Amino acid sequence: MIPNHYAARLSSLDRLIVQSVPPGGNWKAIPESIPSQRLKQIRISYAAGQGSRSTYYGRLHPNAPAYTINTYFTRPGNGCHIHYDERQHRTLSQREAARLQSFPDKFVFYGSKSNINKQIGNAVPPLVAYQIARIFPFKGQFVDLFSGAGGLSQGFLWAGWSPIIANDIEESFLATYRANIHESVIVGDIRDKSVFNIIIEKCKEARLLKPDIPLFVIGGPPCQGFSTAGNRRSMCDDRNWLFSQYKAMIEELMPDGFVFENVPGLMNMDGGRVFKMIYDELRPTVKHLITWKLQAEMYGVPQRRTRVILIGDLSGTIKNEPPIPVTQLSKQSKLCGNLHPAITVKEALSDLPPLEPEEDGSNKQYLHEPEHPYQAFMRSMIPADKYLKELAKSKNVDS
Ligand SMILES: C[S@@+](CC[C@H](N)C(=O)[O-])C[C@H]1O[C@@H](n2cnc3c(N)ncnc32)[C@H](O)[C@@H]1O
């Protein structure tokens, strides 16, 4: 009934810890009498002024959006991942994390428990992707590189775009992709020539078949460990090969455009030099290269998550106008004026049945009818555009 509504096991120590954290609270609420080495270390580094660690052992606040969902959302000590309801002493279930990422409940994740956590935590929220796809003045066809489970693709599908092929190195990620997005996938390392060539072939075929439909490359290479070594020759560095492959794909395919997505840390890596190098490498391949920093909480997603988006425009038809925000945190209200408040964790999750740690609630029923348009959207009772229109109708009149 509610696929992947599975809560992870917690050690007896973690259960004890989790019980002492109130909604909106963090490690500071945990009594010192609880014998935890990790907590001891957190207290020491906090006292030494090495950062506030304010999300560690955090319990979500029901009336605020979640913090960024990462791949460790089942571990209480690695962020703010404890369920907002103080009667439930556990971390987020996979379905709850997927909802906070704006994956609809009918999107089923496949693979081992830890693989599923990675697919959810790594994804671009489909609702953000949808609002990006909608700004283009056409509905194109796309290849999704580094596709993962397909968060980016799901948004483009909602916007009426057509998938051609997806590539990822992880088989189980593509099992999820095949089941939910499209069956044409190629498993393998993009640096492998045969994988690279299959993608090129498939795209060229699609272009021949539908020459009037613009072709886009979406997705972005992971840039951890990216090296600039201060010069352009470092593009030959092994660590930069994923990016080099990406660029080679753009040069070979000459698509009408691309959507390159990455973590915001990319802008600061190596004092900004990594981003500058990526920008300088991609710039000659396009007519316009547009950079946006988008915050998911401003696009109807119940989560604070920022992503850098580079839009490459080879056709010269794309305007540098990011999607218009629809929601905002109260502290952002001066920025955008009269918008609906950011969607909260409780608004996103309150219809999902309670769980114990290590319980699989996939066969349970929803607790009640949707209490918020976000729940109706997640349950596929209304489509994405209707949900966004609902938010626009009920703006925050007090701001
Ligand atoms: C940040 S995730 C992508 C998330 C995806 N865009 C989404 O919205 O769901 C990056 C992906 O790159 C894949 N990847 C890493 N190295 C790769 C390689 N050499 N070839 C192909 N895929 C790779 C990873 O398995 C991972 O799924």
Ligand as a Chemical Component Dictionary entry (heavy atoms), coordinates in Angstrom:
data_LIG
# 
_chem_comp.id                   LIG 
_chem_comp.type                 NON-POLYMER 
_chem_comp.pdbx_formal_charge   0 
_chem_comp.three_letter_code    LIG 
# 
loop_
_chem_comp_atom.comp_id 
_chem_comp_atom.atom_id 
_chem_comp_atom.alt_atom_id 
_chem_comp_atom.type_symbol 
_chem_comp_atom.charge 
_chem_comp_atom.model_Cartn_x 
_chem_comp_atom.model_Cartn_y 
_chem_comp_atom.model_Cartn_z 
_chem_comp_atom.pdbx_ordinal 
LIG C1  C1  C 0  24.101 12.577 -7.358  1  
LIG S1  S1  S 1  23.746 11.032 -8.017  2  
LIG C2  C2  C 0  22.575 11.433 -9.254  3  
LIG C3  C3  C 0  21.190 11.680 -8.804  4  
LIG C4  C4  C 0  20.182 11.828 -9.906  5  
LIG N1  N1  N 0  20.463 12.957 -10.770 6  
LIG C5  C5  C 0  18.767 11.941 -9.366  7  
LIG O1  O1  O 0  18.161 13.022 -9.485  8  
LIG O2  O2  O -1 18.226 10.957 -8.834  9  
LIG C6  C6  C 0  25.176 10.673 -8.983  10 
LIG C7  C7  C 0  25.169 9.317  -9.664  11 
LIG O3  O3  O 0  26.374 9.156  -10.451 12 
LIG C8  C8  C 0  26.608 7.765  -10.528 13 
LIG N2  N2  N 0  28.007 7.541  -10.995 14 
LIG C9  C9  C 0  29.145 7.783  -10.302 15 
LIG N3  N3  N 0  30.213 7.453  -11.051 16 
LIG C10 C10 C 0  29.763 7.020  -12.253 17 
LIG C11 C11 C 0  30.387 6.559  -13.442 18 
LIG N4  N4  N 0  31.713 6.446  -13.517 19 
LIG N5  N5  N 0  29.605 6.212  -14.495 20 
LIG C12 C12 C 0  28.244 6.291  -14.400 21 
LIG N6  N6  N 0  27.612 6.730  -13.290 22 
LIG C13 C13 C 0  28.335 7.083  -12.226 23 
LIG C14 C14 C 0  26.345 7.288  -9.103  24 
LIG O4  O4  O 0  26.106 5.889  -9.038  25 
LIG C15 C15 C 0  25.135 8.140  -8.701  26 
LIG O5  O5  O 0  23.932 7.441  -8.886  27 
# 
loop_
_chem_comp_bond.comp_id 
_chem_comp_bond.atom_id_1 
_chem_comp_bond.atom_id_2 
_chem_comp_bond.value_order 
_chem_comp_bond.pdbx_ordinal 
LIG C1  S1  SING 1  
LIG S1  C2  SING 2  
LIG S1  C6  SING 3  
LIG C2  C3  SING 4  
LIG C3  C4  SING 5  
LIG C4  N1  SING 6  
LIG C4  C5  SING 7  
LIG C5  O1  DOUB 8  
LIG C5  O2  SING 9  
LIG C6  C7  SING 10 
LIG C7  O3  SING 11 
LIG C7  C15 SING 12 
LIG O3  C8  SING 13 
LIG C8  N2  SING 14 
LIG C8  C14 SING 15 
LIG N2  C9  SING 16 
LIG N2  C13 SING 17 
LIG C9  N3  DOUB 18 
LIG N3  C10 SING 19 
LIG C10 C11 SING 20 
LIG C10 C13 DOUB 21 
LIG C11 N4  SING 22 
LIG C11 N5  DOUB 23 
LIG N5  C12 SING 24 
LIG C12 N6  DOUB 25 
LIG N6  C13 SING 26 
LIG C14 O4  SING 27 
LIG C14 C15 SING 28 
LIG C15 O5  SING 29 
# 
